[in-house]
């Protein structure tokens, strides 16, 4: 399957979510009716009611598969990069932790998402949260320019995951941290699922095996690689398009690593 075909489908689907043509979960479940409770979805992924009350409401689009910030101890003044930042949900939460002296940068390849995130930041007067249009396989950032890289249910969408991790390593400062919530394959994805563009865009068919992700991280130079399923992974995954079937070969993981 051509990489550009995959990217075009993802841009189309996430552009529709940003334009509110569908009420969105990134995982392609039937959210077109608008009946999905976005706060409940976010709380299921590990976000507190207090956190959700501190960010622009329009930033919560029901996207994600975990909380990449839960295990991080972000500090005042740090620079945080969010890969596939969507409407800015995790960026705004990171800003609460790094404060006015910190900087949060979101990169997303869908123009509508970048525009929405910028409007959300402007609505709160957040001058230290930036959103850039770009691809996570070729980041528009300088070498060793960020302290922490986060991402939430986005790396699985990339047709070139090794380049995503290579770029994350490049832009991290020495001793920088990577913390990603993502969908991973715990067994072979059935061929009839793996070949569907809608399920790749829906975070179900493009996941890499756990051991493949670990190998990619180590290959680019990361150390202290830790990977573990979130506590309610089956509950999260079973709520998506394929239901409980998907839990037999997919899980929601938190992936951590460090740059020496």
C-alpha beads as a LAMMPS data file, in Angstrom:
LAMMPS data file: protein, C-alpha beads

260 atoms
259 bonds

1 atom types
1 bond types

-500.0 500.0 xlo xhi
-500.0 500.0 ylo yhi
-500.0 500.0 zlo zhi

Masses

1 110.0

Atoms # bond

1 1 1 0.000 0.000 0.000
2 1 1 1.484 3.365 -1.058
3 1 1 2.582 5.637 1.785
4 1 1 0.995 8.672 0.149
5 1 1 -2.345 6.885 -0.139
6 1 1 -2.252 6.194 3.586
7 1 1 -1.365 9.791 4.425
8 1 1 -4.054 11.160 2.098
9 1 1 -6.722 9.031 3.781
10 1 1 -5.570 10.113 7.251
11 1 1 -5.613 13.795 6.264
12 1 1 -9.101 13.386 4.849
13 1 1 -10.518 11.601 7.883
14 1 1 -8.935 13.847 10.509
15 1 1 -9.797 16.938 8.493
16 1 1 -13.443 15.877 8.748
17 1 1 -13.117 15.525 12.520
18 1 1 -11.521 18.978 12.806
19 1 1 -14.350 20.475 10.722
20 1 1 -16.865 18.732 12.987
21 1 1 -18.318 16.767 10.093
22 1 1 -18.193 13.853 12.495
23 1 1 -17.826 13.736 16.255
24 1 1 -14.555 12.065 16.540
25 1 1 -12.749 9.190 17.956
26 1 1 -9.508 8.492 16.161
27 1 1 -10.374 4.864 15.970
28 1 1 -13.118 5.038 13.374
29 1 1 -16.022 3.988 15.562
30 1 1 -19.471 5.275 14.679
31 1 1 -19.287 8.761 16.117
32 1 1 -21.201 10.430 13.283
33 1 1 -24.328 10.799 15.403
34 1 1 -22.605 13.218 17.767
35 1 1 -23.773 11.234 20.779
36 1 1 -20.319 10.330 22.050
37 1 1 -19.472 11.752 25.492
38 1 1 -16.011 13.223 24.926
39 1 1 -15.360 13.850 28.623
40 1 1 -16.112 10.220 29.457
41 1 1 -13.797 9.063 26.664
42 1 1 -10.960 11.238 27.990
43 1 1 -11.473 10.096 31.585
44 1 1 -11.355 6.467 30.420
45 1 1 -7.940 7.231 28.915
46 1 1 -6.604 8.444 32.258
47 1 1 -7.278 12.180 32.303
48 1 1 -8.790 13.742 35.426
49 1 1 -11.836 15.981 35.504
50 1 1 -9.598 18.765 36.851
51 1 1 -7.219 18.466 33.895
52 1 1 -10.080 18.477 31.419
53 1 1 -11.507 21.600 33.021
54 1 1 -8.265 23.523 32.516
55 1 1 -8.013 23.299 28.733
56 1 1 -10.089 24.685 25.852
57 1 1 -13.176 22.519 25.442
58 1 1 -12.749 22.413 21.655
59 1 1 -9.369 20.710 22.077
60 1 1 -11.005 17.470 23.227
61 1 1 -12.081 15.624 20.094
62 1 1 -12.261 12.175 21.642
63 1 1 -8.900 11.173 20.175
64 1 1 -6.222 9.094 21.850
65 1 1 -5.600 5.704 23.420
66 1 1 -3.973 6.658 26.724
67 1 1 -2.399 9.519 28.649
68 1 1 1.267 10.048 27.696
69 1 1 1.628 12.733 30.372
70 1 1 0.625 10.486 33.266
71 1 1 4.100 9.054 33.873
72 1 1 6.064 12.199 33.051
73 1 1 7.390 14.663 35.592
74 1 1 7.482 17.747 33.419
75 1 1 9.315 20.740 34.865
76 1 1 8.923 24.488 34.633
77 1 1 10.730 25.887 31.623
78 1 1 10.997 22.675 29.599
79 1 1 10.268 22.415 25.888
80 1 1 7.770 19.696 24.942
81 1 1 7.010 18.394 21.460
82 1 1 3.754 16.590 20.643
83 1 1 3.811 14.367 17.556
84 1 1 0.444 14.477 15.792
85 1 1 -0.955 17.161 18.067
86 1 1 -4.487 17.334 16.639
87 1 1 -6.550 20.119 18.225
88 1 1 -3.923 20.630 20.930
89 1 1 -5.360 18.490 23.745
90 1 1 -2.089 17.141 25.197
91 1 1 -0.205 20.320 24.312
92 1 1 -2.449 22.414 26.529
93 1 1 -2.126 19.921 29.370
94 1 1 1.670 19.976 28.981
95 1 1 1.601 23.770 29.116
96 1 1 0.000 23.589 32.551
97 1 1 3.106 21.734 33.746
98 1 1 5.922 23.648 32.005
99 1 1 4.405 27.030 32.870
100 1 1 4.875 30.420 31.272
101 1 1 8.630 29.927 30.946
102 1 1 8.240 26.643 29.055
103 1 1 7.392 26.013 25.427
104 1 1 5.059 23.443 23.894
105 1 1 5.180 22.648 20.170
106 1 1 2.636 20.544 18.313
107 1 1 3.278 19.116 14.854
108 1 1 0.452 17.755 12.705
109 1 1 0.119 17.040 8.982
110 1 1 -3.597 17.868 8.743
111 1 1 -4.087 21.597 7.958
112 1 1 -7.553 21.718 9.521
113 1 1 -6.213 20.322 12.785
114 1 1 -3.379 22.861 12.908
115 1 1 -5.822 25.704 12.253
116 1 1 -8.173 24.463 14.974
117 1 1 -5.333 24.055 17.482
118 1 1 -4.101 27.583 16.776
119 1 1 -7.603 28.966 17.338
120 1 1 -7.815 27.061 20.611
121 1 1 -4.488 28.515 21.766
122 1 1 -5.524 32.017 20.737
123 1 1 -8.806 31.689 22.642
124 1 1 -6.829 31.300 25.876
125 1 1 -4.027 33.710 25.013
126 1 1 -1.407 30.945 25.103
127 1 1 1.668 32.525 23.545
128 1 1 4.022 29.683 24.439
129 1 1 2.097 26.945 22.632
130 1 1 2.915 26.672 18.938
131 1 1 1.413 24.474 16.229
132 1 1 3.341 23.627 13.073
133 1 1 2.147 21.967 9.891
134 1 1 4.471 19.086 9.122
135 1 1 5.015 15.352 9.057
136 1 1 6.334 13.490 12.068
137 1 1 8.679 11.519 9.805
138 1 1 10.429 14.796 8.867
139 1 1 10.062 17.216 11.752
140 1 1 10.409 20.979 11.128
141 1 1 12.597 21.419 14.226
142 1 1 16.304 21.823 14.884
143 1 1 18.550 19.119 16.300
144 1 1 18.557 18.769 20.108
145 1 1 15.910 21.450 20.590
146 1 1 13.330 19.794 22.900
147 1 1 13.399 18.181 26.337
148 1 1 10.461 15.810 25.987
149 1 1 8.624 14.195 23.066
150 1 1 5.069 12.960 23.571
151 1 1 2.437 11.481 21.269
152 1 1 -1.009 9.967 21.654
153 1 1 -2.287 7.272 19.289
154 1 1 -0.462 8.699 16.268
155 1 1 2.721 6.701 15.600
156 1 1 0.589 3.690 14.596
157 1 1 -0.781 5.821 11.733
158 1 1 2.646 6.381 10.213
159 1 1 3.726 4.125 7.326
160 1 1 7.361 4.791 8.315
161 1 1 7.578 4.378 12.083
162 1 1 11.365 3.999 12.099
163 1 1 11.678 7.527 10.692
164 1 1 9.313 8.841 13.375
165 1 1 11.538 7.489 16.138
166 1 1 14.690 8.607 14.317
167 1 1 13.351 12.155 14.095
168 1 1 12.234 12.130 17.727
169 1 1 15.758 11.104 18.726
170 1 1 17.276 13.824 16.539
171 1 1 15.287 16.705 18.046
172 1 1 15.668 15.548 21.655
173 1 1 18.371 17.064 23.795
174 1 1 20.803 14.685 25.514
175 1 1 18.998 13.063 28.475
176 1 1 15.682 13.922 26.799
177 1 1 12.635 11.701 27.256
178 1 1 10.163 10.060 24.882
179 1 1 6.747 9.061 26.216
180 1 1 4.133 7.801 23.779
181 1 1 0.672 6.337 24.205
182 1 1 -0.019 4.177 21.188
183 1 1 -1.747 1.142 19.784
184 1 1 0.584 -1.821 19.317
185 1 1 0.112 -5.280 17.855
186 1 1 0.447 -8.073 20.379
187 1 1 -0.175 -10.738 17.714
188 1 1 -0.351 -10.866 13.934
189 1 1 -3.024 -8.540 12.534
190 1 1 -5.366 -10.534 10.250
191 1 1 -4.647 -9.841 6.543
192 1 1 -8.233 -8.796 5.811
193 1 1 -7.877 -6.057 8.452
194 1 1 -4.314 -5.015 7.714
195 1 1 -5.156 -4.118 4.115
196 1 1 -7.993 -1.684 4.854
197 1 1 -7.262 2.034 4.587
198 1 1 -10.213 2.946 6.794
199 1 1 -8.874 0.753 9.594
200 1 1 -5.347 2.126 9.198
201 1 1 -6.771 5.640 9.545
202 1 1 -8.833 4.312 12.450
203 1 1 -5.711 3.275 14.439
204 1 1 -6.444 -0.446 14.102
205 1 1 -4.627 -1.845 11.081
206 1 1 -1.300 0.005 11.062
207 1 1 0.035 -0.968 14.471
208 1 1 3.522 -2.460 14.723
209 1 1 4.402 -5.460 16.887
210 1 1 5.722 -4.734 20.374
211 1 1 9.087 -6.281 19.588
212 1 1 9.369 -4.286 16.352
213 1 1 8.848 -0.997 18.182
214 1 1 11.451 -1.890 20.796
215 1 1 13.936 -2.795 18.060
216 1 1 13.316 0.490 16.226
217 1 1 13.861 2.530 19.379
218 1 1 17.083 0.744 20.257
219 1 1 18.317 0.936 16.658
220 1 1 18.160 4.742 16.581
221 1 1 19.970 5.001 19.924
222 1 1 17.305 5.195 22.637
223 1 1 18.035 3.545 25.986
224 1 1 15.925 2.561 28.986
225 1 1 13.091 1.431 26.733
226 1 1 9.980 0.489 28.711
227 1 1 6.715 -0.720 27.221
228 1 1 3.568 -1.737 29.082
229 1 1 -0.147 -1.977 28.386
230 1 1 -2.365 0.548 30.131
231 1 1 -4.496 -0.991 32.869
232 1 1 -7.792 -0.818 30.970
233 1 1 -6.401 -1.537 27.508
234 1 1 -9.066 -4.119 26.636
235 1 1 -11.825 -1.711 27.634
236 1 1 -10.377 1.021 25.419
237 1 1 -9.735 -1.195 22.392
238 1 1 -13.056 -3.019 22.586
239 1 1 -14.870 0.305 22.302
240 1 1 -13.599 0.787 18.769
241 1 1 -14.856 -0.401 15.397
242 1 1 -13.920 -4.072 15.636
243 1 1 -15.093 -4.459 19.224
244 1 1 -13.678 -7.263 21.347
245 1 1 -12.184 -8.954 18.276
246 1 1 -9.425 -6.337 18.243
247 1 1 -8.288 -7.127 21.796
248 1 1 -6.946 -10.469 20.572
249 1 1 -4.223 -8.741 18.545
250 1 1 -4.076 -5.080 19.690
251 1 1 -3.383 -3.260 22.946
252 1 1 -2.968 0.305 24.132
253 1 1 0.575 0.803 25.455
254 1 1 2.649 3.467 27.105
255 1 1 6.090 3.501 25.485
256 1 1 8.962 5.246 27.248
257 1 1 12.581 5.742 26.280
258 1 1 15.485 8.092 26.929
259 1 1 18.202 9.681 24.821
260 1 1 21.636 9.175 26.412

Bonds

1 1 1 2
2 1 2 3
3 1 3 4
4 1 4 5
5 1 5 6
6 1 6 7
7 1 7 8
8 1 8 9
9 1 9 10
10 1 10 11
11 1 11 12
12 1 12 13
13 1 13 14
14 1 14 15
15 1 15 16
16 1 16 17
17 1 17 18
18 1 18 19
19 1 19 20
20 1 20 21
21 1 21 22
22 1 22 23
23 1 23 24
24 1 24 25
25 1 25 26
26 1 26 27
27 1 27 28
28 1 28 29
29 1 29 30
30 1 30 31
31 1 31 32
32 1 32 33
33 1 33 34
34 1 34 35
35 1 35 36
36 1 36 37
37 1 37 38
38 1 38 39
39 1 39 40
40 1 40 41
41 1 41 42
42 1 42 43
43 1 43 44
44 1 44 45
45 1 45 46
46 1 46 47
47 1 47 48
48 1 48 49
49 1 49 50
50 1 50 51
51 1 51 52
52 1 52 53
53 1 53 54
54 1 54 55
55 1 55 56
56 1 56 57
57 1 57 58
58 1 58 59
59 1 59 60
60 1 60 61
61 1 61 62
62 1 62 63
63 1 63 64
64 1 64 65
65 1 65 66
66 1 66 67
67 1 67 68
68 1 68 69
69 1 69 70
70 1 70 71
71 1 71 72
72 1 72 73
73 1 73 74
74 1 74 75
75 1 75 76
76 1 76 77
77 1 77 78
78 1 78 79
79 1 79 80
80 1 80 81
81 1 81 82
82 1 82 83
83 1 83 84
84 1 84 85
85 1 85 86
86 1 86 87
87 1 87 88
88 1 88 89
89 1 89 90
90 1 90 91
91 1 91 92
92 1 92 93
93 1 93 94
94 1 94 95
95 1 95 96
96 1 96 97
97 1 97 98
98 1 98 99
99 1 99 100
100 1 100 101
101 1 101 102
102 1 102 103
103 1 103 104
104 1 104 105
105 1 105 106
106 1 106 107
107 1 107 108
108 1 108 109
109 1 109 110
110 1 110 111
111 1 111 112
112 1 112 113
113 1 113 114
114 1 114 115
115 1 115 116
116 1 116 117
117 1 117 118
118 1 118 119
119 1 119 120
120 1 120 121
121 1 121 122
122 1 122 123
123 1 123 124
124 1 124 125
125 1 125 126
126 1 126 127
127 1 127 128
128 1 128 129
129 1 129 130
130 1 130 131
131 1 131 132
132 1 132 133
133 1 133 134
134 1 134 135
135 1 135 136
136 1 136 137
137 1 137 138
138 1 138 139
139 1 139 140
140 1 140 141
141 1 141 142
142 1 142 143
143 1 143 144
144 1 144 145
145 1 145 146
146 1 146 147
147 1 147 148
148 1 148 149
149 1 149 150
150 1 150 151
151 1 151 152
152 1 152 153
153 1 153 154
154 1 154 155
155 1 155 156
156 1 156 157
157 1 157 158
158 1 158 159
159 1 159 160
160 1 160 161
161 1 161 162
162 1 162 163
163 1 163 164
164 1 164 165
165 1 165 166
166 1 166 167
167 1 167 168
168 1 168 169
169 1 169 170
170 1 170 171
171 1 171 172
172 1 172 173
173 1 173 174
174 1 174 175
175 1 175 176
176 1 176 177
177 1 177 178
178 1 178 179
179 1 179 180
180 1 180 181
181 1 181 182
182 1 182 183
183 1 183 184
184 1 184 185
185 1 185 186
186 1 186 187
187 1 187 188
188 1 188 189
189 1 189 190
190 1 190 191
191 1 191 192
192 1 192 193
193 1 193 194
194 1 194 195
195 1 195 196
196 1 196 197
197 1 197 198
198 1 198 199
199 1 199 200
200 1 200 201
201 1 201 202
202 1 202 203
203 1 203 204
204 1 204 205
205 1 205 206
206 1 206 207
207 1 207 208
208 1 208 209
209 1 209 210
210 1 210 211
211 1 211 212
212 1 212 213
213 1 213 214
214 1 214 215
215 1 215 216
216 1 216 217
217 1 217 218
218 1 218 219
219 1 219 220
220 1 220 221
221 1 221 222
222 1 222 223
223 1 223 224
224 1 224 225
225 1 225 226
226 1 226 227
227 1 227 228
228 1 228 229
229 1 229 230
230 1 230 231
231 1 231 232
232 1 232 233
233 1 233 234
234 1 234 235
235 1 235 236
236 1 236 237
237 1 237 238
238 1 238 239
239 1 239 240
240 1 240 241
241 1 241 242
242 1 242 243
243 1 243 244
244 1 244 245
245 1 245 246
246 1 246 247
247 1 247 248
248 1 248 249
249 1 249 250
250 1 250 251
251 1 251 252
252 1 252 253
253 1 253 254
254 1 254 255
255 1 255 256
256 1 256 257
257 1 257 258
258 1 258 259
259 1 259 260
